[in-house]
Amino acid sequence: MKRRLTTIFYADAVRFGAQMEADEAATLQRLRRARAVMREQFAAHDGREVNTWGDAVIAEFASVVEAVRCAVAVQESLATLAPSEPDSAQMRFRIGINLGDVMAEGDDLYGDGVNVAERLQGQAEPGGVMVSGTVRELAHKQLAVGFDFAGDLEVKSLQEPVPGWRVRMARRNDPAPEAAGAASDDAGGVAWDLPERGVVAEINRWAAWGRAQPRKVRRAAAFILFFLALNVLGGLSTPWFIFPSLPFALYILRHRDPRVMPWRFGRAPAP
């Protein structure tokens, strides 16, 4: 098998089994229409359909930007196919996108790159798109859509979790008020919508900053907090926690994500 780096697009239908049980013929017709929409968008965005397994569709793209654009176009197009049908009869898809190393055998692709895309798809909302941290980092400056941080996702075949980012679709590209407490990325920045003020707001801002950082940075910060807690329990008359914390603080400065700043989380307190 040959290996290559590629962008994997993984789409899977929502409640496909229940729809098949209710009406097989109508469900297959809706699936065919949805696949036709995807193939049209694949061609428009220089993508290649890799395989269709059951109700899933897998494609690859040379460009992460075009893959995300294609995913958004697919979801927007599918939403207009049958707007008058009840929700139970609509064919909706979750889409996951990952940039990863894959093994190619003929026209098929295998490996962790595909597994991660499938895992991201499973965490997307019906009608939504979830991308890996690498995809978001490479694509967010080129796209008009925003990204909402969804947390670190566990993947069975990988030791390290994969940061997941929800694509904020164009039709709802303004931050929703109910999205308070979710990280968002607009114009390359990260925001955290927190209504609290004072000490609670500061704690939440720093906690949000930590969740947006790489795992090793979070571990280093945890050691600093551990030393601080020991120092507080023993009395702060001698602040000895500073010295064992210095190596971890230097590690954080070197390896943190510089785009994510704690003072950018939350609204500024009212004067």
C-alpha positions in Angstrom: 0.0 0.0 0.0 1.1 3.5 -0.7 0.8 6.3 1.9 -0.1 9.9 1.3 -1.3 13.0 3.2 -4.8 14.0 2.2 -8.0 15.6 3.5 -10.7 13.1 4.4 -14.4 14.1 4.1 -16.7 11.6 5.9 -20.5 12.0 5.8 -23.0 9.7 7.5 -26.8 9.9 7.4 -28.7 10.6 10.6 -31.3 8.0 11.7 -31.0 6.1 8.5 -32.0 2.8 10.0 -35.2 4.2 11.5 -36.1 5.8 8.1 -35.5 2.5 6.3 -37.7 0.7 8.7 -40.5 3.2 8.1 -40.2 3.4 4.3 -37.4 1.6 2.4 -38.2 2.9 -1.1 -38.6 6.5 -0.1 -35.5 6.4 2.1 -33.3 5.0 -0.7 -34.6 7.7 -3.1 -33.7 10.4 -0.6 -30.2 8.8 -0.2 -29.7 8.8 -3.9 -30.7 12.5 -4.1 -28.3 13.3 -1.3 -25.4 11.5 -2.9 -26.1 13.2 -6.2 -25.8 16.6 -4.4 -22.5 15.5 -2.8 -21.0 14.3 -6.1 -22.0 17.6 -7.7 -20.2 19.5 -4.9 -17.2 17.2 -5.0 -16.7 18.0 -8.7 -17.1 21.7 -8.0 -14.5 21.7 -5.2 -11.9 19.3 -6.8 -12.8 16.4 -4.5 -12.9 12.7 -5.3 -15.5 10.3 -4.0 -13.6 7.4 -2.4 -16.4 5.0 -1.3 -19.9 4.7 -0.2 -20.5 2.3 2.7 -24.2 1.9 3.4 -25.4 5.4 4.2 -21.9 6.8 4.5 -20.0 8.8 1.9 -16.2 9.2 1.9 -14.3 11.6 -0.2 -10.8 13.1 -0.3 -9.5 16.6 -1.2 -6.1 18.0 -1.9 -7.1 21.2 -0.2 -8.5 21.5 3.3 -10.1 24.9 2.4 -12.0 23.3 -0.5 -13.0 20.4 1.7 -14.6 22.7 4.2 -16.2 24.8 1.5 -17.6 21.6 0.0 -19.0 20.4 3.3 -20.7 23.7 3.9 -22.1 23.7 0.4 -23.4 20.2 0.8 -25.2 20.9 4.0 -26.7 24.1 2.6 -27.9 22.3 -0.5 -29.3 19.3 1.4 -31.2 21.7 3.7 -33.1 22.9 0.6 -34.0 19.5 -0.9 -37.2 18.9 0.9 -38.0 21.7 3.3 -41.7 20.9 3.5 -41.1 17.3 4.6 -41.4 16.5 8.3 -38.1 16.2 10.2 -38.6 12.4 10.5 -38.6 12.1 6.7 -35.7 14.4 5.9 -32.3 13.0 5.0 -29.8 14.8 7.2 -26.0 14.1 7.4 -23.2 14.7 9.8 -19.9 15.5 8.2 -16.4 15.1 9.6 -13.2 16.5 8.0 -9.6 15.5 8.9 -6.2 16.1 7.4 -4.2 12.9 7.9 -1.8 10.3 6.6 -3.7 7.4 4.9 -2.9 4.2 3.2 -4.2 3.9 -0.4 -5.1 0.6 -2.0 -6.6 1.1 -5.4 -9.3 3.7 -5.0 -9.8 3.0 -1.3 -8.3 4.7 1.7 -7.5 3.3 5.1 -5.8 4.3 8.3 -6.0 6.7 11.2 -6.7 9.6 8.9 -10.0 8.0 7.9 -10.8 6.9 11.5 -10.4 10.4 12.9 -12.7 11.8 10.2 -15.3 9.2 11.1 -15.0 10.1 14.8 -15.4 13.8 14.1 -18.5 13.0 12.0 -20.0 11.2 14.9 -19.7 14.3 17.1 -21.1 16.7 14.6 -24.7 18.0 14.9 -27.3 16.7 12.3 -26.8 19.0 9.4 -23.4 20.2 10.8 -19.7 19.9 10.1 -16.9 19.0 12.6 -13.3 19.4 11.7 -10.0 18.5 13.3 -7.7 21.2 14.9 -5.3 20.9 12.0 -8.0 21.5 9.4 -9.3 24.5 11.3 -5.8 26.0 11.7 -5.1 25.7 8.0 -8.5 26.8 6.8 -10.0 29.4 9.1 -8.1 32.4 7.6 -9.4 31.6 4.1 -13.1 31.1 5.0 -15.9 33.4 6.0 -17.5 30.8 8.4 -16.5 30.7 12.1 -15.4 27.7 14.2 -16.6 26.7 17.7 -14.3 24.6 19.8 -16.0 21.3 20.7 -13.3 19.9 23.0 -10.8 17.1 22.7 -12.3 13.9 21.2 -11.0 10.4 22.0 -10.1 8.2 19.1 -9.7 4.4 19.7 -6.6 4.0 17.6 -4.8 7.2 18.9 -3.2 7.9 22.3 -3.6 11.6 22.1 -7.2 13.1 21.8 -8.1 15.1 18.6 -9.3 18.7 19.1 -12.7 19.1 17.4 -14.1 22.3 16.0 -17.7 22.8 14.8 -18.1 24.8 11.6 -20.5 27.6 12.2 -22.6 27.4 9.0 -23.2 30.5 6.9 -26.9 30.5 7.7 -26.1 30.9 11.4 -22.7 32.5 11.2 -23.5 35.0 14.0 -22.7 33.7 17.5 -25.9 32.5 19.1 -26.9 33.8 22.5 -27.5 30.2 23.7 -24.0 29.3 22.8 -22.7 30.8 26.0 -19.8 28.7 27.3 -18.6 27.5 23.9 -15.3 28.6 22.4 -15.6 30.3 19.0 -13.2 31.4 16.4 -13.9 34.5 14.3 -11.4 36.2 12.1 -8.6 34.1 13.5 -9.4 34.9 17.2 -11.0 32.9 20.0 -13.8 34.2 22.1 -15.6 32.8 25.1 -19.1 34.0 25.8 -19.3 34.3 29.6 -21.9 36.5 31.4 -20.2 36.3 34.8 -18.1 39.1 36.1 -15.4 39.5 38.8 -13.6 36.5 40.2 -15.9 33.9 38.6 -15.4 35.4 35.2 -11.6 35.4 35.6 -11.6 31.7 36.7 -13.8 30.7 33.8 -11.7 32.7 31.3 -8.5 30.9 32.5 -10.3 27.6 32.5 -11.5 28.2 28.9 -7.9 29.2 27.9 -6.6 25.9 29.3 -9.2 23.8 27.5 -8.1 25.4 24.2 -4.4 24.6 24.7 -2.5 21.4 23.8 -2.7 18.6 26.2 0.9 18.9 27.4 0.5 22.6 28.1 -2.6 21.8 30.3 -0.5 19.2 32.2 2.2 21.8 32.8 -0.4 24.2 34.1 -1.8 21.5 36.4 1.6 21.0 38.0 1.8 24.7 38.7 -1.6 24.6 40.3 -0.6 21.6 42.3 2.4 23.3 43.8 0.3 26.4 44.5 -2.2 24.4 46.3 0.5 22.7 48.5 1.9 26.1 49.2 -1.5 27.5 50.3 -2.1 24.5 52.6 1.2 25.1 54.2 0.8 28.9 54.5 1.8 31.6 52.0 4.2 33.4 54.3 7.0 31.7 52.1 5.9 31.5 48.5 8.1 28.5 47.6 5.8 27.2 44.8 7.4 29.7 42.4 10.7 27.9 42.1 9.4 24.4 41.1 6.9 26.0 38.9 9.4 27.9 36.7 10.3 25.0 34.3 6.6 24.3 33.7 5.9 28.1 33.2 8.7 28.2 30.6 7.3 25.1 28.9 3.9 26.8 28.7 5.4 30.0 27.2 7.2 28.0 24.5 4.4 25.5 23.6 1.1 27.4 24.2 -1.2 28.3 21.3 -0.3 32.1 20.9 -3.7 32.7 19.2 -5.6 31.9 22.4 -5.2 34.6 25.0 -7.1 34.5 28.3 -8.1 38.2 28.2 -9.9 37.5 24.9 -12.4 35.1 26.6 -15.6 36.6 27.7 -17.1 40.1 27.7 -15.2 42.9 29.3 -16.8 44.0 32.6 -19.1 47.0 32.3 -17.6 50.2 33.6 
